[in-house]
């Protein structure tokens, strides 16, 4: 069986071409991956701003271990997840699709492999305030 994968032949267009920094993003895809020691949500985001990165995607994990639940809660709250579902400790993957907020991404290396880190989150309404306070990704002002 043949599969068409758009962009496969562009080596320079991988996830590493997006620099560390803040981005206004929308949740594009979500799936839960159960792992006995480290269950996590895999998320793919579509970048909306800044303009030079609009339309590109970034992916990352948010772990669901007891020690990491604070970060999942932070993400859900700042991206405007349904507070009734959150109060019942429920995460509906379909309800996450389309939510918007601000991502701060960075890269980390573990055993020689580079991973994208979803370092921080903020509400989408704070984009103008936050992007004026920080230089844009890639070093341009």
N, CA and C atoms as a LAMMPS dump frame, in Angstrom:
ITEM: TIMESTEP
0
ITEM: NUMBER OF ATOMS
423
ITEM: BOX BOUNDS ff ff ff
-5.0000000000000000e+02 5.0000000000000000e+02
-5.0000000000000000e+02 5.0000000000000000e+02
-5.0000000000000000e+02 5.0000000000000000e+02
ITEM: ATOMS id mol type element x y z
1 1 1 N 0.832 -1.17 0
2 1 2 C 0 0 0
3 1 3 C 0.883 1.242 0
4 2 1 N 0.562 2.185 -0.844
5 2 2 C 1.294 3.449 -0.911
6 2 3 C 0.554 4.503 -0.109
7 3 1 N 1.329 5.357 0.569
8 3 2 C 0.753 6.483 1.303
9 3 3 C 1.434 7.753 0.851
10 4 1 N 0.64 8.761 0.618
11 4 2 C 1.172 10.065 0.261
12 4 3 C 1.345 10.865 1.546
13 5 1 N 2.557 11.367 1.773
14 5 2 C 2.853 12.153 2.955
15 5 3 C 3.38 13.504 2.488
16 6 1 N 2.508 14.532 2.474
17 6 2 C 2.919 15.851 1.992
18 6 3 C 4.099 16.402 2.778
19 7 1 N 5.076 16.924 2.063
20 7 2 C 6.234 17.546 2.686
21 7 3 C 7.362 16.602 3.052
22 8 1 N 7.198 15.314 2.801
23 8 2 C 8.211 14.335 3.171
24 8 3 C 9.556 14.627 2.503
25 9 1 N 9.537 15.089 1.276
26 9 2 C 10.783 15.299 0.54
27 9 3 C 11.51 16.591 0.94
28 10 1 N 10.913 17.441 1.767
29 10 2 C 11.546 18.688 2.2
30 10 3 C 12.249 18.474 3.531
31 11 1 N 13.512 18.135 3.497
32 11 2 C 14.253 17.887 4.729
33 11 3 C 14.324 19.121 5.616
34 12 1 N 14.429 20.297 5.039
35 12 2 C 14.555 21.53 5.811
36 12 3 C 13.264 21.989 6.45
37 13 1 N 12.143 21.388 6.16
38 13 2 C 10.863 21.827 6.685
39 13 3 C 10.39 20.992 7.866
40 14 1 N 11.302 20.365 8.604
41 14 2 C 10.878 19.556 9.745
42 14 3 C 10.609 20.427 10.958
43 15 1 N 10.222 19.804 12.067
44 15 2 C 9.873 20.527 13.269
45 15 3 C 11.008 21.362 13.838
46 16 1 N 12.266 21.026 13.518
47 16 2 C 13.387 21.783 14.039
48 16 3 C 13.529 23.144 13.383
49 17 1 N 12.812 23.426 12.302
50 17 2 C 12.922 24.716 11.635
51 17 3 C 12.133 25.79 12.364
52 18 1 N 11.361 25.412 13.363
53 18 2 C 10.635 26.387 14.17
54 18 3 C 11.476 26.654 15.407
55 19 1 N 11.854 27.916 15.624
56 19 2 C 12.735 28.23 16.754
57 19 3 C 11.995 28.194 18.092
58 20 1 N 12.764 28.196 19.154
59 20 2 C 12.179 28.325 20.482
60 20 3 C 11.502 29.695 20.575
61 21 1 N 10.429 29.771 21.337
62 21 2 C 9.755 31.045 21.525
63 21 3 C 8.272 30.867 21.783
64 22 1 N 7.543 31.972 21.705
65 22 2 C 6.105 31.953 21.959
66 22 3 C 5.331 32.007 20.648
67 23 1 N 4.224 31.25 20.617
68 23 2 C 3.398 31.162 19.429
69 23 3 C 1.931 31.112 19.832
70 24 1 N 1.096 31.794 19.081
71 24 2 C -0.344 31.631 19.213
72 24 3 C -0.684 30.401 18.389
73 25 1 N -1.36 29.435 19.009
74 25 2 C -1.566 28.149 18.341
75 25 3 C -2.961 27.598 18.61
76 26 1 N -3.371 26.697 17.728
77 26 2 C -4.659 26.004 17.855
78 26 3 C -4.394 24.501 17.91
79 27 1 N -5.117 23.814 18.782
80 27 2 C -4.971 22.362 18.891
81 27 3 C -5.555 21.737 17.631
82 28 1 N -4.737 20.947 16.946
83 28 2 C -5.131 20.341 15.683
84 28 3 C -5.442 18.85 15.831
85 29 1 N -4.691 18.188 16.718
86 29 2 C -4.865 16.749 16.882
87 29 3 C -4.444 16.355 18.294
88 30 1 N -5.149 15.388 18.863
89 30 2 C -4.864 14.928 20.213
90 30 3 C -5.064 13.427 20.276
91 31 1 N -4.164 12.738 20.952
92 31 2 C -4.48 11.358 21.317
93 31 3 C -3.767 11.008 22.609
94 32 1 N -4.426 10.159 23.364
95 32 2 C -3.915 9.709 24.651
96 32 3 C -3.123 8.441 24.436
97 33 1 N -1.936 8.387 25.018
98 33 2 C -1.09 7.21 24.911
99 33 3 C -0.883 6.65 26.311
100 34 1 N -1.459 5.486 26.546
101 34 2 C -1.288 4.861 27.847
102 34 3 C 0.06 4.167 27.915
103 35 1 N 0.785 4.463 28.954
104 35 2 C 2.049 3.81 29.254
105 35 3 C 2.037 3.578 30.763
106 36 1 N 2.387 2.381 31.228
107 36 2 C 2.271 2.089 32.667
108 36 3 C 2.973 3.098 33.584
109 37 1 N 4.167 3.549 33.216
110 37 2 C 4.874 4.506 34.068
111 37 3 C 4.603 5.964 33.702
112 38 1 N 4.419 6.259 32.417
113 38 2 C 4.29 7.646 31.974
114 38 3 C 3.215 7.81 30.904
115 39 1 N 1.943 7.778 31.282
116 39 2 C 0.907 8.05 30.28
117 39 3 C 0.988 9.523 29.857
118 40 1 N 0.606 9.809 28.608
119 40 2 C 0.686 11.188 28.133
120 40 3 C -0.337 11.451 27.045
121 41 1 N -0.602 12.749 26.843
122 41 2 C -1.361 13.211 25.687
123 41 3 C -0.356 13.698 24.668
124 42 1 N -0.506 13.235 23.437
125 42 2 C 0.285 13.744 22.321
126 42 3 C -0.569 14.806 21.657
127 43 1 N -0.018 15.999 21.476
128 43 2 C -0.769 17.104 20.888
129 43 3 C -0.039 17.658 19.683
130 44 1 N -0.798 17.961 18.64
131 44 2 C -0.24 18.669 17.483
132 44 3 C -0.951 20.005 17.402
133 45 1 N -0.167 21.058 17.3
134 45 2 C -0.678 22.419 17.248
135 45 3 C -0.402 23.04 15.887
136 46 1 N -1.34 23.839 15.406
137 46 2 C -1.154 24.63 14.199
138 46 3 C -0.82 26.046 14.65
139 47 1 N 0.286 26.574 14.175
140 47 2 C 0.707 27.917 14.569
141 47 3 C -0.119 28.951 13.803
142 48 1 N -0.646 29.913 14.538
143 48 2 C -1.443 30.987 13.957
144 48 3 C -0.652 32.291 13.869
145 49 1 N 0.197 32.555 14.847
146 49 2 C 1.034 33.757 14.872
147 49 3 C 2.322 33.406 15.587
148 50 1 N 3.438 34.042 15.254
149 50 2 C 3.648 35.157 14.346
150 50 3 C 3.508 34.745 12.882
151 51 1 N 3.292 35.735 12.073
152 51 2 C 2.956 35.553 10.665
153 51 3 C 3.934 34.652 9.908
154 52 1 N 5.241 34.784 10.196
155 52 2 C 6.227 34.004 9.429
156 52 3 C 6.161 32.503 9.689
157 53 1 N 5.432 32.089 10.737
158 53 2 C 5.303 30.666 11.035
159 53 3 C 3.871 30.155 10.89
160 54 1 N 2.963 31.018 10.435
161 54 2 C 1.563 30.639 10.279
162 54 3 C 1.427 29.426 9.358
163 55 1 N 0.629 28.467 9.796
164 55 2 C 0.383 27.27 8.999
165 55 3 C 1.299 26.107 9.303
166 56 1 N 2.367 26.342 10.027
167 56 2 C 3.262 25.248 10.409
168 56 3 C 2.722 24.542 11.643
169 57 1 N 3.161 23.315 11.848
170 57 2 C 2.71 22.528 12.991
171 57 3 C 3.871 22.209 13.921
172 58 1 N 3.553 22.102 15.196
173 58 2 C 4.498 21.607 16.191
174 58 3 C 3.767 20.564 17.021
175 59 1 N 4.516 19.603 17.512
176 59 2 C 3.927 18.524 18.305
177 59 3 C 4.686 18.375 19.61
178 60 1 N 3.952 17.935 20.617
179 60 2 C 4.588 17.712 21.907
180 60 3 C 3.733 16.83 22.787
181 61 1 N 4.285 16.504 23.943
182 61 2 C 3.599 15.638 24.895
183 61 3 C 3.314 16.416 26.176
184 62 1 N 2.192 16.073 26.788
185 62 2 C 1.909 16.527 28.145
186 62 3 C 1.63 15.261 28.94
187 63 1 N 2.471 15.016 29.92
188 63 2 C 2.374 13.785 30.705
189 63 3 C 1.227 13.854 31.703
190 64 1 N 0.711 12.671 32.062
191 64 2 C -0.441 12.558 32.961
192 64 3 C -0.092 11.826 34.247
193 65 1 N 1.165 11.828 34.631
194 65 2 C 1.553 11.209 35.889
195 65 3 C 1.098 12.12 37.032
196 66 1 N 0.936 11.583 38.237
197 66 2 C 0.501 12.432 39.352
198 66 3 C 1.372 13.679 39.551
199 67 1 N 2.677 13.551 39.34
200 67 2 C 3.579 14.703 39.505
201 67 3 C 3.464 15.717 38.37
202 68 1 N 2.906 15.33 37.232
203 68 2 C 2.836 16.222 36.07
204 68 3 C 1.431 16.771 35.814
205 69 1 N 0.466 16.421 36.63
206 69 2 C -0.906 16.872 36.39
207 69 3 C -1.055 18.392 36.458
208 70 1 N -0.189 19.07 37.188
209 70 2 C -0.251 20.531 37.252
210 70 3 C -0.091 21.145 35.86
211 71 1 N 0.782 20.538 35.041
212 71 2 C 1.035 21.087 33.705
213 71 3 C -0.154 20.832 32.783
214 72 1 N -0.758 19.653 32.88
215 72 2 C -1.958 19.361 32.102
216 72 3 C -3.079 20.321 32.491
217 73 1 N -3.245 20.565 33.785
218 73 2 C -4.266 21.491 34.255
219 73 3 C -3.997 22.905 33.735
220 74 1 N -2.752 23.337 33.758
221 74 2 C -2.351 24.654 33.259
222 74 3 C -2.719 24.785 31.775
223 75 1 N -2.354 23.774 30.997
224 75 2 C -2.681 23.775 29.57
225 75 3 C -4.195 23.863 29.349
226 76 1 N -4.949 22.996 30.017
227 76 2 C -6.407 22.966 29.827
228 76 3 C -7.033 24.293 30.215
229 77 1 N -6.604 24.855 31.311
230 77 2 C -7.172 26.124 31.773
231 77 3 C -6.879 27.255 30.787
232 78 1 N -5.614 27.412 30.398
233 78 2 C -5.237 28.529 29.526
234 78 3 C -5.734 28.388 28.101
235 79 1 N -5.989 27.174 27.646
236 79 2 C -6.519 26.984 26.299
237 79 3 C -8.052 26.987 26.284
238 80 1 N -8.674 27.259 27.415
239 80 2 C -10.12 27.434 27.47
240 80 3 C -10.925 26.15 27.462
241 81 1 N -10.382 25.098 28.036
242 81 2 C -11.096 23.826 28.103
243 81 3 C -12.335 23.976 28.983
244 82 1 N -13.36 23.207 28.687
245 82 2 C -14.633 23.24 29.41
246 82 3 C -14.414 23.031 30.914
247 83 1 N -14.759 24.042 31.715
248 83 2 C -14.505 23.966 33.157
249 83 3 C -15.363 22.903 33.847
250 84 1 N -16.561 22.605 33.306
251 84 2 C -17.392 21.548 33.895
252 84 3 C -16.715 20.187 33.763
253 85 1 N -16.15 19.919 32.581
254 85 2 C -15.425 18.656 32.384
255 85 3 C -14.18 18.61 33.268
256 86 1 N -13.495 19.725 33.362
257 86 2 C -12.291 19.79 34.188
258 86 3 C -12.63 19.552 35.662
259 87 1 N -13.738 20.123 36.131
260 87 2 C -14.168 19.916 37.523
261 87 3 C -14.497 18.454 37.81
262 88 1 N -14.901 17.707 36.782
263 88 2 C -15.203 16.282 36.937
264 88 3 C -13.99 15.401 36.637
265 89 1 N -12.811 16.018 36.457
266 89 2 C -11.568 15.288 36.147
267 89 3 C -11.675 14.508 34.843
268 90 1 N -12.369 15.074 33.853
269 90 2 C -12.552 14.41 32.562
270 90 3 C -11.867 15.206 31.457
271 91 1 N -11.174 14.483 30.588
272 91 2 C -10.577 15.102 29.402
273 91 3 C -11.187 14.436 28.185
274 92 1 N -11.917 15.216 27.403
275 92 2 C -12.533 14.749 26.167
276 92 3 C -11.633 15.201 25.016
277 93 1 N -10.996 14.248 24.365
278 93 2 C -10.064 14.578 23.288
279 93 3 C -10.723 15.401 22.19
280 94 1 N -11.971 15.088 21.87
281 94 2 C -12.675 15.831 20.825
282 94 3 C -12.926 17.282 21.229
283 95 1 N -13.119 17.515 22.528
284 95 2 C -13.353 18.875 23.013
285 95 3 C -12.083 19.722 22.975
286 96 1 N -10.926 19.092 22.879
287 96 2 C -9.659 19.824 22.814
288 96 3 C -9.388 20.386 21.419
289 97 1 N -9.889 19.705 20.395
290 97 2 C -9.638 20.129 19.016
291 97 3 C -10.219 21.522 18.796
292 98 1 N -9.386 22.415 18.278
293 98 2 C -9.823 23.77 17.973
294 98 3 C -9.571 24.782 19.077
295 99 1 N -9.194 24.334 20.272
296 99 2 C -8.895 25.291 21.338
297 99 3 C -7.642 26.076 20.978
298 100 1 N -7.624 27.356 21.373
299 100 2 C -6.495 28.219 21.049
300 100 3 C -5.872 28.791 22.307
301 101 1 N -4.574 29.016 22.225
302 101 2 C -3.845 29.625 23.321
303 101 3 C -2.418 29.903 22.895
304 102 1 N -1.625 30.314 23.857
305 102 2 C -0.23 30.642 23.592
306 102 3 C 0.653 29.518 24.119
307 103 1 N 1.596 29.111 23.285
308 103 2 C 2.591 28.089 23.641
309 103 3 C 3.953 28.745 23.743
310 104 1 N 4.703 28.368 24.74
311 104 2 C 6.118 28.719 24.753
312 104 3 C 6.835 27.394 24.584
313 105 1 N 7.603 27.284 23.513
314 105 2 C 8.303 26.035 23.252
315 105 3 C 9.808 26.22 23.41
316 106 1 N 10.445 25.126 23.785
317 106 2 C 11.898 25.079 23.878
318 106 3 C 12.329 23.682 23.477
319 107 1 N 13.597 23.476 23.353
320 107 2 C 14.116 22.163 23.006
321 107 3 C 14.96 21.645 24.148
322 108 1 N 14.921 20.348 24.337
323 108 2 C 15.725 19.708 25.366
324 108 3 C 16.356 18.46 24.767
325 109 1 N 17.53 18.091 25.258
326 109 2 C 18.208 16.889 24.785
327 109 3 C 18.268 15.863 25.897
328 110 1 N 17.91 14.63 25.548
329 110 2 C 17.991 13.51 26.473
330 110 3 C 18.683 12.381 25.734
331 111 1 N 19.802 11.937 26.274
332 111 2 C 20.579 10.846 25.663
333 111 3 C 20.889 11.113 24.199
334 112 1 N 21.214 12.355 23.867
335 112 2 C 21.601 12.702 22.512
336 112 3 C 20.45 12.933 21.545
337 113 1 N 19.211 12.79 22.021
338 113 2 C 18.043 13.032 21.162
339 113 3 C 17.398 14.347 21.563
340 114 1 N 16.987 15.129 20.578
341 114 2 C 16.365 16.42 20.834
342 114 3 C 14.846 16.287 20.843
343 115 1 N 14.213 16.883 21.845
344 115 2 C 12.765 16.844 21.97
345 115 3 C 12.217 18.254 22.129
346 116 1 N 11.031 18.468 21.608
347 116 2 C 10.347 19.736 21.784
348 116 3 C 9.679 19.716 23.152
349 117 1 N 9.854 20.767 23.915
350 117 2 C 9.274 20.889 25.24
351 117 3 C 8.191 21.956 25.211
352 118 1 N 6.983 21.599 25.631
353 118 2 C 5.914 22.578 25.793
354 118 3 C 6.165 23.223 27.156
355 119 1 N 6.901 24.339 27.145
356 119 2 C 7.437 24.916 28.374
357 119 3 C 6.42 25.736 29.157
358 120 1 N 5.497 26.427 28.473
359 120 2 C 4.548 27.289 29.168
360 120 3 C 3.327 27.534 28.295
361 121 1 N 2.266 28.002 28.944
362 121 2 C 1.014 28.278 28.257
363 121 3 C 0.451 29.61 28.756
364 122 1 N -0.381 30.226 27.933
365 122 2 C -1.104 31.436 28.327
366 122 3 C -2.379 31.518 27.498
367 123 1 N -3.303 32.326 27.962
368 123 2 C -4.571 32.489 27.255
369 123 3 C -4.352 33.266 25.964
370 124 1 N -5.114 32.915 24.934
371 124 2 C -4.965 33.534 23.61
372 124 3 C -5.157 35.045 23.659
373 125 1 N -6.025 35.521 24.537
374 125 2 C -6.291 36.955 24.642
375 125 3 C -5.098 37.776 25.099
376 126 1 N -4.066 37.144 25.601
377 126 2 C -2.866 37.845 26.069
378 126 3 C -1.781 37.922 25.006
379 127 1 N -2.089 37.5 23.765
380 127 2 C -1.07 37.438 22.713
381 127 3 C -0.412 38.791 22.472
382 128 1 N -1.195 39.838 22.255
383 128 2 C -0.622 41.154 21.934
384 128 3 C 0.292 41.634 23.056
385 129 1 N -0.163 41.486 24.272
386 129 2 C 0.616 41.914 25.437
387 129 3 C 1.935 41.148 25.541
388 130 1 N 1.885 39.842 25.379
389 130 2 C 3.085 39.025 25.526
390 130 3 C 4.042 39.148 24.351
391 131 1 N 3.512 39.276 23.135
392 131 2 C 4.423 39.345 21.985
393 131 3 C 5.139 40.689 21.916
394 132 1 N 4.557 41.737 22.496
395 132 2 C 5.245 43.034 22.537
396 132 3 C 6.341 43.044 23.587
397 133 1 N 6.173 42.225 24.622
398 133 2 C 7.141 42.185 25.708
399 133 3 C 8.358 41.322 25.386
400 134 1 N 8.27 40.522 24.327
401 134 2 C 9.359 39.602 24.001
402 134 3 C 9.678 39.688 22.515
403 135 1 N 10.981 39.586 22.144
404 135 2 C 11.316 39.572 20.713
405 135 3 C 10.693 38.357 20.034
406 136 1 N 10.388 38.495 18.761
407 136 2 C 9.757 37.396 18.024
408 136 3 C 10.74 36.251 17.836
409 137 1 N 10.228 35.01 17.656
410 137 2 C 11.102 33.863 17.41
411 137 3 C 11.955 34.092 16.172
412 138 1 N 13.154 33.617 16.212
413 138 2 C 14.042 33.745 15.066
414 138 3 C 14.898 34.999 15.137
415 139 1 N 14.747 35.811 16.212
416 139 2 C 15.596 36.961 16.405
417 139 3 C 15.131 38.242 15.75
418 140 1 N 13.984 38.234 15.064
419 140 2 C 13.488 39.451 14.434
420 140 3 C 12.635 40.207 15.423
421 141 1 N 12.64 41.549 15.36
422 141 2 C 11.841 42.335 16.287
423 141 3 C 10.54 42.776 15.7
